[in-house]
Amino acid sequence: MSDGERQRTIAKCRSCSSAYAVDVWDDGTIRPIGRTNCDCGLNDFEIIGDSSDTIALYGGN
Ligand SMILES: [Zn+2]
């Protein structure tokens, strides 16, 4: 029994490549934290890393 096991990670929009912190649910749902869709209006994200990688991702690694 679970009220929603979630993993926090980083994903980018497949359309405009904007990156967001997201929660990934057990069923595979990727949901940006604090929003429903990307600013471009789509809701199709590709996981690019976990939260511990965020600084490295934006540090040019
Ligand atoms: Zn987008």
PDB file of the backbone (N, CA, C, O) and the ligand in Angstrom, with CONECT records:
HET     ZN  A 101       1
ATOM      1  N   MET A   1       0.849  -1.201   0.000  1.00  0.00           N
ATOM      2  CA  MET A   1       0.000   0.000   0.000  1.00  0.00           C
ATOM      3  C   MET A   1       0.874   1.236   0.000  1.00  0.00           C
ATOM      4  O   MET A   1       1.802   1.372   0.797  1.00  0.00           O
ATOM      5  N   SER A   2       0.556   2.115  -0.899  1.00  0.00           N
ATOM      6  CA  SER A   2       1.362   3.322  -1.016  1.00  0.00           C
ATOM      7  C   SER A   2       0.495   4.473  -1.471  1.00  0.00           C
ATOM      8  O   SER A   2      -0.438   4.298  -2.255  1.00  0.00           O
ATOM      9  N   ASP A   3       0.807   5.635  -0.978  1.00  0.00           N
ATOM     10  CA  ASP A   3       0.067   6.806  -1.445  1.00  0.00           C
ATOM     11  C   ASP A   3       0.812   7.498  -2.580  1.00  0.00           C
ATOM     12  O   ASP A   3       0.550   8.659  -2.896  1.00  0.00           O
ATOM     13  N   GLY A   4       1.737   6.772  -3.184  1.00  0.00           N
ATOM     14  CA  GLY A   4       2.437   7.343  -4.316  1.00  0.00           C
ATOM     15  C   GLY A   4       3.928   7.422  -4.081  1.00  0.00           C
ATOM     16  O   GLY A   4       4.438   8.418  -3.569  1.00  0.00           O
ATOM     17  N   GLU A   5       4.612   6.379  -4.455  1.00  0.00           N
ATOM     18  CA  GLU A   5       6.064   6.393  -4.378  1.00  0.00           C
ATOM     19  C   GLU A   5       6.591   7.241  -5.521  1.00  0.00           C
ATOM     20  O   GLU A   5       6.300   6.979  -6.688  1.00  0.00           O
ATOM     21  N   ARG A   6       7.359   8.247  -5.182  1.00  0.00           N
ATOM     22  CA  ARG A   6       7.824   9.155  -6.220  1.00  0.00           C
ATOM     23  C   ARG A   6       9.340   9.315  -6.140  1.00  0.00           C
ATOM     24  O   ARG A   6       9.938   9.268  -5.065  1.00  0.00           O
ATOM     25  N   GLN A   7       9.921   9.501  -7.279  1.00  0.00           N
ATOM     26  CA  GLN A   7      11.344   9.772  -7.347  1.00  0.00           C
ATOM     27  C   GLN A   7      11.535  11.142  -7.970  1.00  0.00           C
ATOM     28  O   GLN A   7      10.992  11.437  -9.035  1.00  0.00           O
ATOM     29  N   ARG A   8      12.298  11.960  -7.308  1.00  0.00           N
ATOM     30  CA  ARG A   8      12.524  13.295  -7.846  1.00  0.00           C
ATOM     31  C   ARG A   8      13.739  13.278  -8.765  1.00  0.00           C
ATOM     32  O   ARG A   8      14.808  12.789  -8.400  1.00  0.00           O
ATOM     33  N   THR A   9      13.558  13.810  -9.939  1.00  0.00           N
ATOM     34  CA  THR A   9      14.640  13.821 -10.898  1.00  0.00           C
ATOM     35  C   THR A   9      14.504  15.038 -11.806  1.00  0.00           C
ATOM     36  O   THR A   9      13.703  15.936 -11.548  1.00  0.00           O
ATOM     37  N   ILE A  10      15.276  15.050 -12.839  1.00  0.00           N
ATOM     38  CA  ILE A  10      15.246  16.155 -13.790  1.00  0.00           C
ATOM     39  C   ILE A  10      14.847  15.609 -15.158  1.00  0.00           C
ATOM     40  O   ILE A  10      15.331  14.565 -15.593  1.00  0.00           O
ATOM     41  N   ALA A  11      13.973  16.324 -15.811  1.00  0.00           N
ATOM     42  CA  ALA A  11      13.558  15.917 -17.151  1.00  0.00           C
ATOM     43  C   ALA A  11      13.456  17.144 -18.038  1.00  0.00           C
ATOM     44  O   ALA A  11      13.296  18.271 -17.568  1.00  0.00           O
ATOM     45  N   LYS A  12      13.554  16.893 -19.326  1.00  0.00           N
ATOM     46  CA  LYS A  12      13.390  18.008 -20.259  1.00  0.00           C
ATOM     47  C   LYS A  12      12.232  17.739 -21.194  1.00  0.00           C
ATOM     48  O   LYS A  12      11.894  16.591 -21.486  1.00  0.00           O
ATOM     49  N   CYS A  13      11.639  18.806 -21.651  1.00  0.00           N
ATOM     50  CA  CYS A  13      10.539  18.733 -22.598  1.00  0.00           C
ATOM     51  C   CYS A  13      11.058  18.204 -23.931  1.00  0.00           C
ATOM     52  O   CYS A  13      12.102  18.640 -24.415  1.00  0.00           O
ATOM     53  N   ARG A  14      10.329  17.271 -24.516  1.00  0.00           N
ATOM     54  CA  ARG A  14      10.752  16.726 -25.805  1.00  0.00           C
ATOM     55  C   ARG A  14      10.542  17.728 -26.935  1.00  0.00           C
ATOM     56  O   ARG A  14      11.124  17.590 -28.011  1.00  0.00           O
ATOM     57  N   SER A  15       9.724  18.716 -26.691  1.00  0.00           N
ATOM     58  CA  SER A  15       9.425  19.683 -27.739  1.00  0.00           C
ATOM     59  C   SER A  15      10.392  20.856 -27.717  1.00  0.00           C
ATOM     60  O   SER A  15      11.004  21.181 -28.735  1.00  0.00           O
ATOM     61  N   CYS A  16      10.532  21.503 -26.537  1.00  0.00           N
ATOM     62  CA  CYS A  16      11.296  22.745 -26.486  1.00  0.00           C
ATOM     63  C   CYS A  16      12.575  22.602 -25.668  1.00  0.00           C
ATOM     64  O   CYS A  16      13.356  23.549 -25.567  1.00  0.00           O
ATOM     65  N   SER A  17      12.797  21.414 -25.078  1.00  0.00           N
ATOM     66  CA  SER A  17      14.023  21.105 -24.339  1.00  0.00           C
ATOM     67  C   SER A  17      14.180  21.885 -23.039  1.00  0.00           C
ATOM     68  O   SER A  17      15.268  21.899 -22.464  1.00  0.00           O
ATOM     69  N   SER A  18      13.129  22.528 -22.566  1.00  0.00           N
ATOM     70  CA  SER A  18      13.177  23.143 -21.253  1.00  0.00           C
ATOM     71  C   SER A  18      13.317  22.066 -20.190  1.00  0.00           C
ATOM     72  O   SER A  18      12.659  21.028 -20.264  1.00  0.00           O
ATOM     73  N   ALA A  19      14.171  22.307 -19.199  1.00  0.00           N
ATOM     74  CA  ALA A  19      14.396  21.317 -18.155  1.00  0.00           C
ATOM     75  C   ALA A  19      13.604  21.677 -16.905  1.00  0.00           C
ATOM     76  O   ALA A  19      13.486  22.846 -16.540  1.00  0.00           O
ATOM     77  N   TYR A  20      13.069  20.655 -16.261  1.00  0.00           N
ATOM     78  CA  TYR A  20      12.280  20.848 -15.053  1.00  0.00           C
ATOM     79  C   TYR A  20      12.653  19.801 -14.026  1.00  0.00           C
ATOM     80  O   TYR A  20      13.032  18.679 -14.359  1.00  0.00           O
ATOM     81  N   ALA A  21      12.535  20.198 -12.759  1.00  0.00           N
ATOM     82  CA  ALA A  21      12.519  19.204 -11.701  1.00  0.00           C
ATOM     83  C   ALA A  21      11.176  18.488 -11.761  1.00  0.00           C
ATOM     84  O   ALA A  21      10.126  19.126 -11.845  1.00  0.00           O
ATOM     85  N   VAL A  22      11.216  17.176 -11.718  1.00  0.00           N
ATOM     86  CA  VAL A  22       9.985  16.401 -11.875  1.00  0.00           C
ATOM     87  C   VAL A  22       9.900  15.321 -10.799  1.00  0.00           C
ATOM     88  O   VAL A  22      10.903  14.906 -10.219  1.00  0.00           O
ATOM     89  N   ASP A  23       8.685  14.890 -10.559  1.00  0.00           N
ATOM     90  CA  ASP A  23       8.452  13.688  -9.777  1.00  0.00           C
ATOM     91  C   ASP A  23       8.083  12.568 -10.733  1.00  0.00           C
ATOM     92  O   ASP A  23       7.229  12.744 -11.602  1.00  0.00           O
ATOM     93  N   VAL A  24       8.727  11.407 -10.574  1.00  0.00           N
ATOM     94  CA  VAL A  24       8.385  10.245 -11.387  1.00  0.00           C
ATOM     95  C   VAL A  24       7.647   9.259 -10.499  1.00  0.00           C
ATOM     96  O   VAL A  24       8.176   8.811  -9.481  1.00  0.00           O
ATOM     97  N   TRP A  25       6.434   8.925 -10.884  1.00  0.00           N
ATOM     98  CA  TRP A  25       5.589   8.037 -10.096  1.00  0.00           C
ATOM     99  C   TRP A  25       5.856   6.588 -10.474  1.00  0.00           C
ATOM    100  O   TRP A  25       6.441   6.286 -11.514  1.00  0.00           O
ATOM    101  N   ASP A  26       5.401   5.698  -9.584  1.00  0.00           N
ATOM    102  CA  ASP A  26       5.593   4.264  -9.812  1.00  0.00           C
ATOM    103  C   ASP A  26       5.062   3.801 -11.159  1.00  0.00           C
ATOM    104  O   ASP A  26       5.609   2.879 -11.764  1.00  0.00           O
ATOM    105  N   ASP A  27       4.006   4.433 -11.623  1.00  0.00           N
ATOM    106  CA  ASP A  27       3.402   3.992 -12.880  1.00  0.00           C
ATOM    107  C   ASP A  27       4.065   4.620 -14.104  1.00  0.00           C
ATOM    108  O   ASP A  27       3.632   4.408 -15.237  1.00  0.00           O
ATOM    109  N   GLY A  28       5.122   5.397 -13.859  1.00  0.00           N
ATOM    110  CA  GLY A  28       5.852   5.969 -14.971  1.00  0.00           C
ATOM    111  C   GLY A  28       5.467   7.401 -15.316  1.00  0.00           C
ATOM    112  O   GLY A  28       6.067   8.025 -16.191  1.00  0.00           O
ATOM    113  N   THR A  29       4.465   7.912 -14.622  1.00  0.00           N
ATOM    114  CA  THR A  29       4.057   9.287 -14.870  1.00  0.00           C
ATOM    115  C   THR A  29       5.179  10.247 -14.495  1.00  0.00           C
ATOM    116  O   THR A  29       5.753  10.152 -13.410  1.00  0.00           O
ATOM    117  N   ILE A  30       5.481  11.157 -15.389  1.00  0.00           N
ATOM    118  CA  ILE A  30       6.458  12.201 -15.121  1.00  0.00           C
ATOM    119  C   ILE A  30       5.704  13.506 -14.963  1.00  0.00           C
ATOM    120  O   ILE A  30       5.026  13.965 -15.882  1.00  0.00           O
ATOM    121  N   ARG A  31       5.833  14.103 -13.769  1.00  0.00           N
ATOM    122  CA  ARG A  31       5.040  15.297 -13.494  1.00  0.00           C
ATOM    123  C   ARG A  31       5.951  16.409 -13.003  1.00  0.00           C
ATOM    124  O   ARG A  31       6.568  16.277 -11.946  1.00  0.00           O
ATOM    125  N   PRO A  32       6.044  17.489 -13.741  1.00  0.00           N
ATOM    126  CA  PRO A  32       6.860  18.620 -13.298  1.00  0.00           C
ATOM    127  C   PRO A  32       6.354  19.136 -11.962  1.00  0.00           C
ATOM    128  O   PRO A  32       5.147  19.226 -11.737  1.00  0.00           O
ATOM    129  N   ILE A  33       7.274  19.471 -11.084  1.00  0.00           N
ATOM    130  CA  ILE A  33       6.904  19.937  -9.758  1.00  0.00           C
ATOM    131  C   ILE A  33       6.348  21.349  -9.841  1.00  0.00           C
ATOM    132  O   ILE A  33       7.004  22.260 -10.346  1.00  0.00           O
ATOM    133  N   GLY A  34       5.136  21.518  -9.341  1.00  0.00           N
ATOM    134  CA  GLY A  34       4.533  22.834  -9.271  1.00  0.00           C
ATOM    135  C   GLY A  34       3.857  23.286 -10.544  1.00  0.00           C
ATOM    136  O   GLY A  34       3.436  24.438 -10.651  1.00  0.00           O
ATOM    137  N   ARG A  35       3.747  22.388 -11.515  1.00  0.00           N
ATOM    138  CA  ARG A  35       3.071  22.757 -12.754  1.00  0.00           C
ATOM    139  C   ARG A  35       2.486  21.503 -13.371  1.00  0.00           C
ATOM    140  O   ARG A  35       2.799  20.393 -12.939  1.00  0.00           O
ATOM    141  N   THR A  36       1.650  21.664 -14.367  1.00  0.00           N
ATOM    142  CA  THR A  36       1.023  20.527 -15.027  1.00  0.00           C
ATOM    143  C   THR A  36       1.725  20.199 -16.324  1.00  0.00           C
ATOM    144  O   THR A  36       2.005  19.035 -16.610  1.00  0.00           O
ATOM    145  N   ASN A  37       2.006  21.209 -17.101  1.00  0.00           N
ATOM    146  CA  ASN A  37       2.629  21.017 -18.402  1.00  0.00           C
ATOM    147  C   ASN A  37       3.846  21.923 -18.529  1.00  0.00           C
ATOM    148  O   ASN A  37       4.087  22.804 -17.703  1.00  0.00           O
ATOM    149  N   CYS A  38       4.586  21.681 -19.569  1.00  0.00           N
ATOM    150  CA  CYS A  38       5.652  22.588 -19.937  1.00  0.00           C
ATOM    151  C   CYS A  38       5.072  23.941 -20.336  1.00  0.00           C
ATOM    152  O   CYS A  38       3.895  24.046 -20.680  1.00  0.00           O
ATOM    153  N   ASP A  39       5.901  24.960 -20.286  1.00  0.00           N
ATOM    154  CA  ASP A  39       5.454  26.280 -20.728  1.00  0.00           C
ATOM    155  C   ASP A  39       4.971  26.265 -22.167  1.00  0.00           C
ATOM    156  O   ASP A  39       4.126  27.078 -22.541  1.00  0.00           O
ATOM    157  N   CYS A  40       5.495  25.355 -22.981  1.00  0.00           N
ATOM    158  CA  CYS A  40       5.087  25.295 -24.386  1.00  0.00           C
ATOM    159  C   CYS A  40       3.747  24.587 -24.542  1.00  0.00           C
ATOM    160  O   CYS A  40       3.188  24.547 -25.638  1.00  0.00           O
ATOM    161  N   GLY A  41       3.230  24.029 -23.450  1.00  0.00           N
ATOM    162  CA  GLY A  41       1.893  23.456 -23.491  1.00  0.00           C
ATOM    163  C   GLY A  41       1.857  21.946 -23.610  1.00  0.00           C
ATOM    164  O   GLY A  41       0.802  21.333 -23.444  1.00  0.00           O
ATOM    165  N   LEU A  42       2.994  21.342 -23.896  1.00  0.00           N
ATOM    166  CA  LEU A  42       3.038  19.891 -23.998  1.00  0.00           C
ATOM    167  C   LEU A  42       3.298  19.269 -22.633  1.00  0.00           C
ATOM    168  O   LEU A  42       3.690  19.948 -21.684  1.00  0.00           O
ATOM    169  N   ASN A  43       3.078  17.990 -22.560  1.00  0.00           N
ATOM    170  CA  ASN A  43       3.332  17.253 -21.324  1.00  0.00           C
ATOM    171  C   ASN A  43       4.035  15.951 -21.692  1.00  0.00           C
ATOM    172  O   ASN A  43       3.538  14.856 -21.428  1.00  0.00           O
ATOM    173  N   ASP A  44       5.194  16.101 -22.301  1.00  0.00           N
ATOM    174  CA  ASP A  44       5.950  14.952 -22.795  1.00  0.00           C
ATOM    175  C   ASP A  44       7.411  15.181 -22.439  1.00  0.00           C
ATOM    176  O   ASP A  44       8.099  15.979 -23.075  1.00  0.00           O
ATOM    177  N   PHE A  45       7.875  14.477 -21.421  1.00  0.00           N
ATOM    178  CA  PHE A  45       9.189  14.758 -20.867  1.00  0.00           C
ATOM    179  C   PHE A  45      10.123  13.561 -20.979  1.00  0.00           C
ATOM    180  O   PHE A  45       9.695  12.407 -20.955  1.00  0.00           O
ATOM    181  N   GLU A  46      11.392  13.866 -21.101  1.00  0.00           N
ATOM    182  CA  GLU A  46      12.431  12.846 -21.153  1.00  0.00           C
ATOM    183  C   GLU A  46      13.340  13.042 -19.953  1.00  0.00           C
ATOM    184  O   GLU A  46      13.875  14.129 -19.736  1.00  0.00           O
ATOM    185  N   ILE A  47      13.510  11.983 -19.180  1.00  0.00           N
ATOM    186  CA  ILE A  47      14.359  12.078 -17.996  1.00  0.00           C
ATOM    187  C   ILE A  47      15.813  12.247 -18.418  1.00  0.00           C
ATOM    188  O   ILE A  47      16.320  11.503 -19.258  1.00  0.00           O
ATOM    189  N   ILE A  48      16.467  13.223 -17.831  1.00  0.00           N
ATOM    190  CA  ILE A  48      17.859  13.486 -18.192  1.00  0.00           C
ATOM    191  C   ILE A  48      18.806  13.360 -17.012  1.00  0.00           C
ATOM    192  O   ILE A  48      20.021  13.426 -17.203  1.00  0.00           O
ATOM    193  N   GLY A  49      18.303  13.183 -15.813  1.00  0.00           N
ATOM    194  CA  GLY A  49      19.204  13.049 -14.693  1.00  0.00           C
ATOM    195  C   GLY A  49      18.461  13.089 -13.373  1.00  0.00           C
ATOM    196  O   GLY A  49      17.255  13.336 -13.347  1.00  0.00           O
ATOM    197  N   ASP A  50      19.155  12.853 -12.290  1.00  0.00           N
ATOM    198  CA  ASP A  50      18.510  12.959 -10.991  1.00  0.00           C
ATOM    199  C   ASP A  50      18.893  14.282 -10.337  1.00  0.00           C
ATOM    200  O   ASP A  50      19.756  15.010 -10.828  1.00  0.00           O
ATOM    201  N   SER A  51      18.243  14.570  -9.238  1.00  0.00           N
ATOM    202  CA  SER A  51      18.380  15.888  -8.636  1.00  0.00           C
ATOM    203  C   SER A  51      19.815  16.179  -8.222  1.00  0.00           C
ATOM    204  O   SER A  51      20.225  17.339  -8.175  1.00  0.00           O
ATOM    205  N   SER A  52      20.571  15.149  -7.924  1.00  0.00           N
ATOM    206  CA  SER A  52      21.951  15.365  -7.505  1.00  0.00           C
ATOM    207  C   SER A  52      22.825  15.781  -8.674  1.00  0.00           C
ATOM    208  O   SER A  52      23.944  16.259  -8.490  1.00  0.00           O
ATOM    209  N   ASP A  53      22.298  15.592  -9.891  1.00  0.00           N
ATOM    210  CA  ASP A  53      23.053  15.964 -11.083  1.00  0.00           C
ATOM    211  C   ASP A  53      22.744  17.372 -11.569  1.00  0.00           C
ATOM    212  O   ASP A  53      23.368  17.866 -12.508  1.00  0.00           O
ATOM    213  N   THR A  54      21.784  18.009 -10.929  1.00  0.00           N
ATOM    214  CA  THR A  54      21.288  19.282 -11.463  1.00  0.00           C
ATOM    215  C   THR A  54      22.394  20.296 -11.658  1.00  0.00           C
ATOM    216  O   THR A  54      22.490  20.920 -12.714  1.00  0.00           O
ATOM    217  N   ILE A  55      23.226  20.464 -10.651  1.00  0.00           N
ATOM    218  CA  ILE A  55      24.282  21.476 -10.738  1.00  0.00           C
ATOM    219  C   ILE A  55      25.265  21.115 -11.850  1.00  0.00           C
ATOM    220  O   ILE A  55      25.711  21.977 -12.608  1.00  0.00           O
ATOM    221  N   ALA A  56      25.592  19.826 -11.933  1.00  0.00           N
ATOM    222  CA  ALA A  56      26.533  19.401 -12.964  1.00  0.00           C
ATOM    223  C   ALA A  56      25.952  19.626 -14.355  1.00  0.00           C
ATOM    224  O   ALA A  56      26.663  20.026 -15.277  1.00  0.00           O
ATOM    225  N   LEU A  57      24.656  19.367 -14.500  1.00  0.00           N
ATOM    226  CA  LEU A  57      24.026  19.536 -15.799  1.00  0.00           C
ATOM    227  C   LEU A  57      24.130  20.988 -16.259  1.00  0.00           C
ATOM    228  O   LEU A  57      24.383  21.272 -17.430  1.00  0.00           O
ATOM    229  N   TYR A  58      23.930  21.879 -15.322  1.00  0.00           N
ATOM    230  CA  TYR A  58      23.968  23.290 -15.694  1.00  0.00           C
ATOM    231  C   TYR A  58      25.359  23.875 -15.560  1.00  0.00           C
ATOM    232  O   TYR A  58      25.576  25.057 -15.827  1.00  0.00           O
ATOM    233  N   GLY A  59      26.298  23.040 -15.144  1.00  0.00           N
ATOM    234  CA  GLY A  59      27.659  23.520 -15.037  1.00  0.00           C
ATOM    235  C   GLY A  59      28.472  23.225 -16.276  1.00  0.00           C
ATOM    236  O   GLY A  59      29.678  23.470 -16.307  1.00  0.00           O
ATOM    237  N   GLY A  60      27.824  22.705 -17.288  1.00  0.00           N
ATOM    238  CA  GLY A  60      28.474  22.469 -18.544  1.00  0.00           C
ATOM    239  C   GLY A  60      29.094  21.087 -18.665  1.00  0.00           C
ATOM    240  O   GLY A  60      29.905  20.841 -19.559  1.00  0.00           O
ATOM    241  N   ASN A  61      28.716  20.187 -17.770  1.00  0.00           N
ATOM    242  CA  ASN A  61      29.257  18.831 -17.819  1.00  0.00           C
ATOM    243  C   ASN A  61      28.574  18.019 -18.918  1.00  0.00           C
ATOM    244  O   ASN A  61      28.898  16.848 -19.112  1.00  0.00           O
TER     245      ASN A  61
HETATM  246 ZN    ZN A 101       8.159  22.447 -23.811  1.00  0.00          ZN2+
END
